[in-house]
């Protein structure tokens, strides 16, 4: 998995602020039903 432009900048800032990075990268996997629920909560609808 390729890191985007900001990955190292954000990681360094978090570590400087006292965060401990335990998983790099940390993968989030959501199935379709979870995605639909998230879209509904964020936008008020589930249109695709």
Secondary structure, DSSP 4 states (H G I P E B T S, - for coil): ----TTHHHHHHHHHHTT----SSSPP----HHHHHHHHHHHHS----
